[in-house]
């Protein structure tokens, strides 16, 4: 799994169109978060061997950054573009949902999986913001 963490002032996400049949069902047309650690996440082919371990390690890494930057919430953003060898959609959904559930004691949102999305983000300028 590859992740890109950005400490943001805000992120606004608007799902525009389903990209696959197995896309998450959504009710909201706009997702917003403030003072968030945005975690762009790509699950990879090699992660299919042990998804539970990937979930465990992903949670550990995300919390490490979250605690350093002292964000108020976590946004899990499926972003397949970080990998040249993405996993199957089924495994990606399993891992992303597992990470989101594992972070449930924190204010955590997962952006819709399997959607084309437009987004606006403002990233902070401190040394750990990227």
Helices and strands as residue ranges (DSSP letters): E 2-18, E 31-42, G 45-49, H 51-69, E 73-78, G 80-82, H 89-102, E 108-110, E 115-123
